Amino acid sequence: MCGIVGIVGHSPAAPLIVDALKRLEYRGYDSAGVATIEHGHLARRRAEGKLVNLEKRLRAEPLDGTIGIGHTRWATHGVPNETNAHPHFSDDVAIVHNGIIENFAELRAELEKDGYAFTSQTDTEVVAHLVSRELRRGVPPVEAAFRALKRLRGAFALAIMFRSDEDLIIGARNGPPLAVGHGEGEMFLGSDATALAPFTTSITYMEDGDWAVVRRNLVQIFDMNGEPVERRQQQAIGTSFLVDKGNHRHFMEKEIHEQPEVISHTLAHYLDFTSNTVKPLDLPFDFAGLDRLYISACGTAYLAGLIGKYWFERHARLPVDIDVASEFRYREIPIVQKSAALFISQSGETADTLASLRYCRKEGAPIGAIVNVRQSTIARESDVTLPTLAGPEIGVASTKAFTCQLSVLAALALRAGVARGKISVEEEKVLIHQLSETPRLANQVLKLDRQIEKVARELSHYKHVLYLGRDTNFPLAMEGALKLKEISYIHAEGYAAGELKHGPIALIDEGMPVIVIAPHDRIFEKTVSNMQEVAARGGKIILITDKAGAAHATVKTLETIVLPDVPELLAPILYALPIQLLAYHTAVFMGTDVDQPRNLAKSVTVE
Ligand code: AGP
């Protein structure tokens, strides 16, 4: 998604804005731009592609001015080129925008009738002209912005600058996040605390419907009725360091290898490894009294939730209703009385997940959120936040957040099992001791990196790949497919192995490698017959299993990746690592932009 930065400061704004935008690169973008008020005039530089292109432009034609706004654009309306890059101008107004103005077509028609000529294909430009039209009517800047905001429908975060007032930026938030950074005699606006970290860690998070008047020595926040509102000024947590790749080629590689450490941090947050019990959790519901648990999320977070469903139902006998948030939010699900809702999101800003949360809130369900960004919107709108301690995840493809989400879900499922009398104290001790071994086992699994890189070289020659798994390895098969497709652009599908004969087997030939995720568990033999069906049709099998699985596979495989023996409860967490590495190395061989794959954003803050 787009990134927004604004500065009302006392030093040249343009270079500071570009530095801050760099901290938002992980969100994914395809063009960028900066505008300042330079000697009483609006001036801007924009460039297609990465920020290095904008920096080149600024070196050739520097921008003066101590007030400015900047933007990294992820195209929603209009192709990613310089003309459509933000900031957009209209007379004496400059604007940057994240989100979608849903009624932009009617606004554009109205403004064109009023004589406004559009220079871009973007929805954003209508906002600039709306504000400018109010100014032409003699309305002062703050009121002009307010009137324009009230005409907008949709999800947006905006920063608006006025040639006539070098001590004013208007910020507005309705959906995508926006925060105010408090400096000494200077103020900042940013899409998140990470962008503002170089300037300040004193942050005020704007809420939906807020708009802010930001001046060097004053910030006033109002609601959409124009009434002043109080928003807490707080210290941002752990965003002051600039995340870097260490000695890795990509953030994704670094984050894959951070998993033993961050999984241990996350597990330790929920489990007491001395007593081998789940630590007391201050939940807004009692698992013992629940008839149903609703789970909703998107993408990889949804697949973590799907694995969680197996665990809640198996270990706590708690029925789970789970759906991807883009469906959940519109399904009008009858939320039963004795239920709770759990939302899983790395960024805590995913629009569909937030909308599903709000649906459950409206229906009266207590809300829990498993998030990696504690001060995110989803966290702030939940009754309880269940943090993953993965640290900032920069690579667009979610890896360490996924295994940390699984770690939290495993702890919750055990908590629920004990509370509902389905797990004895002894069983709890055994299962938690097993979980305590996850980081060590993860370290062992990561030692397979070289072998997996070799397999990836082979995989990179194919156009289509099928992943198969049973039980908790079925969501993992889908996660493996998602990882591969989103960073290597190779088409991949994840299927329940038992579904093979119901259609996908028609795909099998020597041109379709099949990746089978199958530890030697109680249903391993079932998967062996699936592999035999694949082999009988010339399919190439890459088996991810353990020693016993390798010994009993009885089919010829292209490659067998043998993991250490792991307890069943840990399998989804540990078998996630080889599928992440497989996708990563395949993408490296494909030469794609591993950390910022095309068309993707790290946080999908619009529908
Ligand atoms: C996963 O690799 C993708 N980047 C994507 O599916 C992601 O998991 C999804 O957009 C949800 O994001 P969230 O966890 O921040 O809500």
Boltz pocket constraint, residues with backbone or C-beta under 6 A from the ligand:
constraints:
  - pocket:
      binder: B
      contacts: [[A, 298], [A, 299], [A, 300], [A, 301], [A, 344], [A, 345], [A, 346], [A, 347], [A, 348], [A, 349], [A, 350], [A, 353], [A, 396], [A, 397], [A, 398], [A, 399], [A, 483], [A, 486], [A, 601], [A, 602], [A, 603], [A, 604]]
      max_distance: 6.0
